[in-house]
Every structure is written in C-alpha cells, then in structure tokens.
C-alpha cells in the first residue's frame, strides 16, 4: 500500500511569509513546475538503475521541480548521483584518513531529530547518494539506508552545519525544511 503525501500542504499556491521566518521569501506558488509524468520518472529510474522511494516519486508527480536558486528541488533531467554531478563535493567531505577511520557506529548513526549529531555521518555513503536539489546545502537521498517501506534516508549536507541533517525519508526532510521556524 502506498502512502499519500500531502505535497500541496507543504507547497500551497500562496503562503504569506511568517514574521521572523529564517526562510527566504518565495514567489507565489513557490515556483512549482508542472508535474512530471510516469514516463519521465520511469526513464529517470532506468537512467539511475533504481526504483525511487515513494515520497520522492510522488513529489515529482506533484511538481517536476520547485524553487529558486539555492533553495530548489531539481526537475528530473537535472537529478543525478552526487559522484557524477558534483564529484568535488565527495572529495571535499572525504579524505585518505577516512579510509583508516572506522565508520560511525549504528547507535550514533541511526539517531534522528533533535538528538542527532550532524557530525555523525557516514562519508562512505556519499558516492552513492542521489542529488535532488539544494537548500543552502545539498539535498541528497541515500539508498544505502532504507526503511521497511522502501523510503531512502534523506540528507541536507551543508558545510555551515558542519555535516548533515539526516531524516528517515524525503518526506520527513521536506516537512522539516518547510515547517515555520519558531522564534527563540
């Protein structure tokens, strides 16, 4: 059974900018692109050699891209493996010393939400991540960590963090990114 994701709730046609929001002002409709069709998504999956997770697939069926400049989700033709699109990003986040260093243990890696430490990423996963857009950092889907229903772990990888804000799925990442921030 496929979950229905409420993409129109996250990306309504018109949304006033919240006072004190740390998100950039967005144009009406947030720059939503027309939806991708099943053929375009199937061709992307064939090009990548994978079946995309349901939340990301359903987003593409809602809108084949969104946003402006450094705050955007890319249309199907621009989506690709990080190793192919921006290999320099992988080089920047890894070093020869990483090969000697043990991987982050599961008890630290599989922590999501406020308790997560953004430093606890597994750099060895970077070459296998799918680059789907930017949000003042890279938006990545990680097929090496999947849920029982086929969702891929989703990352916001940003040098200003430093590290990655990881979520169990693309849907969870986008809910977090699109939620209004509370003022401190």
GROMACS elastic network, one bead per residue, 0.5 to 0.9 nm:
[ bonds ]
;  ai    aj funct       b0    kb
    2    54     6  0.72793   500
    2   149     6  0.87429   500
    3    54     6  0.76490   500
    3    55     6  0.79452   500
    4     7     6  0.89330   500
    4    54     6  0.89225   500
    4    55     6  0.81858   500
    4    58     6  0.79859   500
    5     8     6  0.87294   500
    5    54     6  0.89329   500
    5    55     6  0.66176   500
    5    58     6  0.71635   500
    5    59     6  0.80289   500
    5   171     6  0.74644   500
    6     9     6  0.54321   500
    6    10     6  0.69231   500
    6    11     6  0.89801   500
    7    10     6  0.52318   500
    7    11     6  0.61029   500
    7    12     6  0.81947   500
    7    58     6  0.82759   500
    7    59     6  0.66180   500
    7    62     6  0.69906   500
    7    63     6  0.89019   500
    7   171     6  0.87508   500
    8    12     6  0.51560   500
    8    13     6  0.78764   500
    8    62     6  0.80218   500
    9    12     6  0.56228   500
   10   174     6  0.79561   500
   10   175     6  0.69482   500
   10   178     6  0.63832   500
   10   179     6  0.79390   500
   11    14     6  0.83032   500
   11    15     6  0.82384   500
   11    29     6  0.72624   500
   11    30     6  0.69141   500
   11    32     6  0.80705   500
   11   178     6  0.81807   500
   12    15     6  0.62947   500
   12    28     6  0.88316   500
   12    29     6  0.65167   500
   12    30     6  0.79304   500
   13    28     6  0.62114   500
   13    30     6  0.70771   500
   13    32     6  0.85359   500
   14    27     6  0.83866   500
   14    28     6  0.52927   500
   14    29     6  0.56376   500
   14    30     6  0.78073   500
   15    18     6  0.86671   500
   15    26     6  0.86406   500
   15    28     6  0.73985   500
   15    29     6  0.80554   500
   15    30     6  0.86501   500
   16    19     6  0.89598   500
   16    25     6  0.88826   500
   16    26     6  0.89973   500
   17    20     6  0.86510   500
   17    21     6  0.70519   500
   17    23     6  0.83686   500
   17    24     6  0.85191   500
   17    25     6  0.63631   500
   17    26     6  0.78375   500
   18    21     6  0.52791   500
   18    22     6  0.88828   500
   18    23     6  0.88308   500
   18   180     6  0.72206   500
   18   181     6  0.88114   500
   20    23     6  0.89235   500
   20   181     6  0.83338   500
   20   182     6  0.83465   500
   20   183     6  0.67621   500
   21    24     6  0.78838   500
   21    25     6  0.89146   500
   21   180     6  0.67096   500
   21   181     6  0.61448   500
   21   182     6  0.78514   500
   21   183     6  0.78109   500
   22   180     6  0.83405   500
   22   181     6  0.68968   500
   23    26     6  0.84520   500
   23   177     6  0.88491   500
   23   178     6  0.84086   500
   23   180     6  0.81423   500
   23   181     6  0.83082   500
   24    71     6  0.83115   500
   26    29     6  0.80878   500
   26    30     6  0.54100   500
   26    31     6  0.78676   500
   26    67     6  0.77004   500
   26    68     6  0.79487   500
   27    31     6  0.63204   500
   27    67     6  0.84039   500
   27    68     6  0.86455   500
   28    31     6  0.70323   500
   29    32     6  0.58477   500
   30    66     6  0.67734   500
   30    67     6  0.57738   500
   30    68     6  0.81091   500
   31    65     6  0.81944   500
   31    66     6  0.53198   500
   31    68     6  0.69247   500
   31    72     6  0.89008   500
   32    35     6  0.85678   500
   32    62     6  0.88344   500
   32    63     6  0.59456   500
   32    64     6  0.76303   500
   32    65     6  0.63426   500
   32    67     6  0.66580   500
   33    36     6  0.85825   500
   33    62     6  0.86516   500
   33    63     6  0.52043   500
   33    64     6  0.53436   500
   33    65     6  0.53185   500
   33    66     6  0.58745   500
   33    67     6  0.86487   500
   33    75     6  0.80116   500
   34    61     6  0.86557   500
   34    62     6  0.76013   500
   34    63     6  0.53588   500
   34    64     6  0.58743   500
   34    65     6  0.79098   500
   35    59     6  0.84139   500
   35    60     6  0.61085   500
   35    65     6  0.80431   500
   36    39     6  0.81432   500
   36    40     6  0.61695   500
   36    41     6  0.68829   500
   36    59     6  0.89965   500
   36    60     6  0.55202   500
   36    61     6  0.50871   500
   36    62     6  0.73327   500
   36    63     6  0.64109   500
   36    65     6  0.86296   500
   36    75     6  0.82116   500
   36    76     6  0.76321   500
   37    40     6  0.54424   500
   37    41     6  0.64852   500
   37    42     6  0.87002   500
   37    60     6  0.79976   500
   37    61     6  0.61701   500
   37    64     6  0.86182   500
   38    41     6  0.51414   500
   38    42     6  0.59725   500
   38    43     6  0.84887   500
   38    61     6  0.75112   500
   39    42     6  0.50400   500
   39    43     6  0.60692   500
   39    44     6  0.85779   500
   40    43     6  0.51145   500
   40    44     6  0.62413   500
   40    45     6  0.87110   500
   40    76     6  0.72212   500
   40    77     6  0.87934   500
   41    45     6  0.62002   500
   41    46     6  0.85532   500
   41    52     6  0.85800   500
   41    57     6  0.72892   500
   41    60     6  0.76103   500
   41    61     6  0.83288   500
   41    76     6  0.71945   500
   42    45     6  0.50272   500
   42    46     6  0.60973   500
   42    47     6  0.85536   500
   42    51     6  0.83814   500
   43    47     6  0.60565   500
   43    48     6  0.85396   500
   44    47     6  0.50167   500
   44    48     6  0.61081   500
   44    49     6  0.83066   500
   44    50     6  0.86733   500
   44    52     6  0.88588   500
   44    76     6  0.66965   500
   44    77     6  0.76873   500
   44    79     6  0.81987   500
   44    80     6  0.88483   500
   45    48     6  0.50895   500
   45    49     6  0.56559   500
   45    50     6  0.52205   500
   45    51     6  0.56045   500
   45    52     6  0.65395   500
   46    50     6  0.67312   500
   46    51     6  0.81747   500
   47    50     6  0.81941   500
   47    80     6  0.89564   500
   48    51     6  0.84340   500
   48    80     6  0.73502   500
   48    81     6  0.77218   500
   50   143     6  0.89767   500
   51    54     6  0.88588   500
   52    55     6  0.84845   500
   52    56     6  0.67904   500
   52    57     6  0.61315   500
   52   143     6  0.88698   500
   52   150     6  0.84910   500
   52   151     6  0.82214   500
   52   152     6  0.83407   500
   53    56     6  0.56481   500
   53    57     6  0.61835   500
   53    58     6  0.86692   500
   53   143     6  0.87582   500
   53   146     6  0.89082   500
   53   149     6  0.86607   500
   53   150     6  0.58397   500
   53   152     6  0.61188   500
   53   169     6  0.82911   500
   53   170     6  0.81917   500
   54    58     6  0.59363   500
   54    59     6  0.84484   500
   54   149     6  0.86810   500
   54   150     6  0.73784   500
   54   151     6  0.65774   500
   54   170     6  0.89858   500
   55    58     6  0.52321   500
   55    59     6  0.62189   500
   55    60     6  0.88417   500
   55   151     6  0.72113   500
   55   169     6  0.73904   500
   55   170     6  0.61102   500
   55   171     6  0.55688   500
   56    60     6  0.63638   500
   56    61     6  0.87285   500
   56   151     6  0.86696   500
   56   169     6  0.86209   500
   56   170     6  0.61007   500
   56   171     6  0.72589   500
   57    60     6  0.52134   500
   57    61     6  0.63948   500
   57    62     6  0.87397   500
   58    62     6  0.62108   500
   58    63     6  0.85946   500
   59    63     6  0.59675   500
   59    64     6  0.75245   500
   59    65     6  0.86079   500
   59   171     6  0.86604   500
   60    65     6  0.70452   500
   60    75     6  0.78834   500
   60    76     6  0.77922   500
   61    64     6  0.67459   500
   63    66     6  0.68489   500
   63    75     6  0.82759   500
   64    73     6  0.82687   500
   64    74     6  0.73042   500
   64    76     6  0.64518   500
   65    72     6  0.72428   500
   65    73     6  0.50189   500
   65    76     6  0.74819   500
   65   133     6  0.86815   500
   66    71     6  0.83836   500
   66    72     6  0.53635   500
   66    73     6  0.50095   500
   66    74     6  0.66456   500
   66    75     6  0.76549   500
   67    70     6  0.82527   500
   67    71     6  0.56950   500
   67    73     6  0.63882   500
   67    74     6  0.83854   500
   68    71     6  0.54307   500
   68    72     6  0.53894   500
   68    73     6  0.86607   500
   69    72     6  0.62547   500
   69   134     6  0.81368   500
   69   135     6  0.88878   500
   70   133     6  0.83207   500
   70   134     6  0.54379   500
   70   135     6  0.56402   500
   70   136     6  0.55344   500
   70   137     6  0.76672   500
   71   133     6  0.77366   500
   71   134     6  0.54361   500
   71   136     6  0.63052   500
   71   137     6  0.86026   500
   72   132     6  0.87364   500
   72   133     6  0.55084   500
   72   134     6  0.53377   500
   72   135     6  0.62922   500
   73    79     6  0.89996   500
   73   132     6  0.59536   500
   73   134     6  0.64415   500
   73   135     6  0.82146   500
   73   139     6  0.80460   500
   74    77     6  0.79830   500
   74    78     6  0.59112   500
   74    79     6  0.62362   500
   74   131     6  0.87078   500
   74   132     6  0.56318   500
   74   133     6  0.50055   500
   74   134     6  0.80944   500
   75    78     6  0.57357   500
   75    79     6  0.67226   500
   75   132     6  0.81784   500
   75   133     6  0.86838   500
   76    79     6  0.54328   500
   76    80     6  0.86786   500
   76   132     6  0.85458   500
   77    80     6  0.81984   500
   78    85     6  0.87643   500
   78   131     6  0.87776   500
   78   132     6  0.78000   500
   78   133     6  0.86728   500
   79    85     6  0.83564   500
   79   130     6  0.72758   500
   79   131     6  0.59350   500
   79   132     6  0.51701   500
   79   133     6  0.75893   500
   80    83     6  0.83799   500
   80    84     6  0.68077   500
   80    85     6  0.61185   500
   80   129     6  0.86939   500
   80   130     6  0.56697   500
   80   131     6  0.55407   500
   80   132     6  0.70768   500
   81    84     6  0.53781   500
   81    85     6  0.61765   500
   81    86     6  0.83224   500
   81   127     6  0.73525   500
   81   128     6  0.66089   500
   81   129     6  0.58729   500
   81   131     6  0.57361   500
   81   132     6  0.87341   500
   81   140     6  0.89760   500
   82    85     6  0.51119   500
   82    86     6  0.54149   500
   82    87     6  0.63170   500
   82    89     6  0.77193   500
   82    90     6  0.75709   500
   82   126     6  0.72143   500
   82   127     6  0.60890   500
   82   128     6  0.70908   500
   82   129     6  0.58006   500
   82   130     6  0.56584   500
   82   131     6  0.53112   500
   82   140     6  0.80405   500
   83    86     6  0.59166   500
   83    88     6  0.81807   500
   83    89     6  0.81726   500
   83    90     6  0.68816   500
   83   126     6  0.77217   500
   83   128     6  0.71511   500
   83   129     6  0.78550   500
   83   130     6  0.86344   500
   84    87     6  0.59967   500
   84   127     6  0.85592   500
   85    88     6  0.89059   500
   85   131     6  0.77254   500
   86    89     6  0.56343   500
   86    90     6  0.74431   500
   86   131     6  0.87716   500
   87    90     6  0.53217   500
   87    91     6  0.65107   500
   87    92     6  0.88008   500
   87   127     6  0.80080   500
   88    92     6  0.60888   500
   88    93     6  0.87041   500
   89    92     6  0.50541   500
   89    93     6  0.63566   500
   89    94     6  0.86896   500
   89   126     6  0.87459   500
   90    93     6  0.52642   500
   90    94     6  0.61002   500
   90   123     6  0.80989   500
   90   126     6  0.62163   500
   90   127     6  0.65891   500
   91    94     6  0.52925   500
   91    95     6  0.69073   500
   92    95     6  0.76443   500
   93   123     6  0.67894   500
   93   126     6  0.83913   500
   93   163     6  0.86866   500
   94    97     6  0.79903   500
   94    98     6  0.62226   500
   94    99     6  0.87775   500
   94   123     6  0.62797   500
   94   124     6  0.79663   500
   94   126     6  0.88006   500
   95    98     6  0.53704   500
   95    99     6  0.75624   500
   96    99     6  0.56893   500
   96   100     6  0.74605   500
   97   100     6  0.53244   500
   97   101     6  0.63203   500
   98   102     6  0.76598   500
   98   103     6  0.84513   500
   98   123     6  0.77912   500
   98   124     6  0.81765   500
   99   102     6  0.76805   500
   99   124     6  0.85844   500
  102   105     6  0.82222   500
  103   106     6  0.88666   500
  103   121     6  0.85971   500
  103   122     6  0.62424   500
  103   123     6  0.82635   500
  103   124     6  0.79746   500
  104   107     6  0.84196   500
  104   108     6  0.66714   500
  104   109     6  0.60100   500
  104   120     6  0.62131   500
  104   121     6  0.68118   500
  104   122     6  0.61457   500
  105   108     6  0.56525   500
  105   109     6  0.60279   500
  105   110     6  0.85710   500
  105   120     6  0.87804   500
  106   110     6  0.56459   500
  106   111     6  0.84815   500
  107   110     6  0.60340   500
  107   111     6  0.72287   500
  108   111     6  0.59673   500
  108   116     6  0.78399   500
  108   117     6  0.79651   500
  108   120     6  0.66722   500
  109   112     6  0.83671   500
  109   116     6  0.80526   500
  109   117     6  0.84584   500
  109   120     6  0.58065   500
  109   121     6  0.66526   500
  109   122     6  0.78219   500
  110   116     6  0.83009   500
  111   114     6  0.87259   500
  111   115     6  0.65935   500
  111   116     6  0.51378   500
  111   117     6  0.79516   500
  111   166     6  0.86273   500
  112   115     6  0.64874   500
  112   116     6  0.51030   500
  112   117     6  0.85811   500
  112   165     6  0.83825   500
  112   166     6  0.65679   500
  112   167     6  0.61383   500
  112   168     6  0.75066   500
  113   116     6  0.56392   500
  113   165     6  0.85542   500
  113   166     6  0.81197   500
  113   167     6  0.75478   500
  114   117     6  0.82316   500
  116   119     6  0.87070   500
  116   120     6  0.77977   500
  116   165     6  0.78549   500
  116   166     6  0.80760   500
  117   120     6  0.55653   500
  117   121     6  0.84731   500
  117   163     6  0.85259   500
  117   164     6  0.85228   500
  117   165     6  0.81551   500
  118   121     6  0.67925   500
  118   161     6  0.69525   500
  118   162     6  0.66270   500
  118   165     6  0.55934   500
  118   166     6  0.76907   500
  119   161     6  0.83865   500
  119   162     6  0.65145   500
  119   164     6  0.69034   500
  119   165     6  0.89473   500
  120   163     6  0.74018   500
  120   164     6  0.79219   500
  121   124     6  0.87157   500
  121   125     6  0.84737   500
  121   163     6  0.66965   500
  121   164     6  0.65561   500
  121   165     6  0.88708   500
  121   166     6  0.83691   500
  122   125     6  0.57059   500
  122   126     6  0.75838   500
  123   126     6  0.54377   500
  123   127     6  0.83801   500
  124   127     6  0.70490   500
  124   128     6  0.83994   500
  125   128     6  0.56223   500
  125   129     6  0.66208   500
  125   142     6  0.72598   500
  125   143     6  0.88186   500
  125   144     6  0.69710   500
  126   129     6  0.53043   500
  126   130     6  0.87226   500
  126   140     6  0.88064   500
  126   142     6  0.79567   500
  127   130     6  0.85457   500
  128   141     6  0.88119   500
  128   142     6  0.67966   500
  128   143     6  0.71867   500
  128   144     6  0.74517   500
  129   140     6  0.58335   500
  129   141     6  0.54459   500
  129   143     6  0.67158   500
  129   144     6  0.81416   500
  129   154     6  0.89930   500
  130   139     6  0.82489   500
  130   140     6  0.52577   500
  130   142     6  0.65019   500
  130   143     6  0.80045   500
  131   134     6  0.83528   500
  131   138     6  0.69275   500
  131   139     6  0.59458   500
  131   141     6  0.67028   500
  132   138     6  0.79203   500
  132   139     6  0.56946   500
  132   140     6  0.59609   500
  132   141     6  0.73613   500
  133   137     6  0.85715   500
  133   138     6  0.62080   500
  133   139     6  0.50554   500
  133   140     6  0.74417   500
  134   137     6  0.53503   500
  134   139     6  0.52294   500
  134   140     6  0.86737   500
  134   156     6  0.81778   500
  135   138     6  0.63207   500
  135   139     6  0.66245   500
  135   156     6  0.73890   500
  135   158     6  0.87593   500
  135   177     6  0.84255   500
  136   156     6  0.86122   500
  136   157     6  0.89067   500
  136   158     6  0.70564   500
  136   160     6  0.88822   500
  137   156     6  0.61987   500
  137   157     6  0.55098   500
  137   159     6  0.73154   500
  137   160     6  0.83306   500
  138   155     6  0.77204   500
  138   156     6  0.55987   500
  138   157     6  0.50804   500
  138   158     6  0.63909   500
  139   154     6  0.73224   500
  139   155     6  0.57793   500
  139   157     6  0.65591   500
  139   158     6  0.89778   500
  140   153     6  0.84438   500
  140   154     6  0.56500   500
  140   155     6  0.50078   500
  140   156     6  0.64289   500
  140   157     6  0.73509   500
  140   170     6  0.86583   500
  141   152     6  0.60283   500
  141   153     6  0.58607   500
  141   155     6  0.63043   500
  141   169     6  0.80122   500
  141   170     6  0.70679   500
  142   145     6  0.60579   500
  142   146     6  0.78093   500
  142   152     6  0.54970   500
  142   153     6  0.50526   500
  142   154     6  0.59391   500
  142   155     6  0.74947   500
  143   146     6  0.61225   500
  143   151     6  0.82079   500
  143   152     6  0.51158   500
  143   153     6  0.67924   500
  143   154     6  0.88755   500
  144   152     6  0.74870   500
  144   153     6  0.78739   500
  145   151     6  0.84032   500
  145   152     6  0.58672   500
  145   153     6  0.55272   500
  145   168     6  0.84238   500
  146   149     6  0.78620   500
  146   150     6  0.57093   500
  146   151     6  0.53172   500
  146   153     6  0.60158   500
  146   168     6  0.77778   500
  146   169     6  0.82981   500
  147   150     6  0.52830   500
  147   151     6  0.51785   500
  147   152     6  0.65695   500
  147   153     6  0.78088   500
  147   168     6  0.72477   500
  147   169     6  0.81328   500
  148   151     6  0.74533   500
  151   154     6  0.89068   500
  151   168     6  0.73051   500
  151   169     6  0.55136   500
  151   170     6  0.76392   500
  152   167     6  0.88796   500
  152   168     6  0.67424   500
  152   169     6  0.54073   500
  152   170     6  0.71416   500
  153   166     6  0.69114   500
  153   167     6  0.57239   500
  153   170     6  0.70029   500
  153   173     6  0.89455   500
  154   165     6  0.83203   500
  154   166     6  0.56921   500
  154   167     6  0.51494   500
  154   168     6  0.62833   500
  154   169     6  0.52402   500
  154   170     6  0.51988   500
  154   171     6  0.85332   500
  154   172     6  0.80805   500
  154   173     6  0.63027   500
  155   164     6  0.58737   500
  155   165     6  0.55694   500
  155   167     6  0.63399   500
  155   168     6  0.89361   500
  155   169     6  0.87315   500
  155   170     6  0.82186   500
  155   173     6  0.72939   500
  156   163     6  0.84268   500
  156   164     6  0.53473   500
  156   165     6  0.51526   500
  156   166     6  0.65550   500
  156   167     6  0.87072   500
  156   173     6  0.79044   500
  157   160     6  0.89709   500
  157   161     6  0.78541   500
  157   162     6  0.79858   500
  157   163     6  0.58920   500
  157   165     6  0.66043   500
  157   166     6  0.83760   500
  158   161     6  0.55568   500
  158   162     6  0.61221   500
  158   163     6  0.60521   500
  158   164     6  0.62466   500
  158   165     6  0.83634   500
  159   163     6  0.64250   500
  159   164     6  0.84969   500
  160   163     6  0.79630   500
  161   164     6  0.69051   500
  161   165     6  0.81022   500
  165   173     6  0.84692   500
  166   169     6  0.86115   500
  166   173     6  0.74692   500
  167   170     6  0.72782   500
  167   171     6  0.86331   500
  167   172     6  0.59925   500
  167   173     6  0.54920   500
  167   176     6  0.89269   500
  168   171     6  0.83519   500
  168   172     6  0.64858   500
  168   173     6  0.77096   500
  169   172     6  0.51974   500
  169   173     6  0.63249   500
  169   174     6  0.86989   500
  170   173     6  0.50861   500
  170   174     6  0.61479   500
  170   175     6  0.85572   500
  171   174     6  0.52432   500
  171   175     6  0.61160   500
  171   176     6  0.86285   500
  172   175     6  0.51276   500
  172   176     6  0.62482   500
  172   177     6  0.86858   500
  173   176     6  0.51949   500
  173   177     6  0.61931   500
  173   178     6  0.86015   500
  174   178     6  0.58583   500
  174   179     6  0.82399   500
  175   178     6  0.53152   500
  175   179     6  0.58872   500
  176   179     6  0.53717   500
  176   180     6  0.86112   500
  177   180     6  0.82394   500
  177   181     6  0.89989   500
  178   181     6  0.87095   500
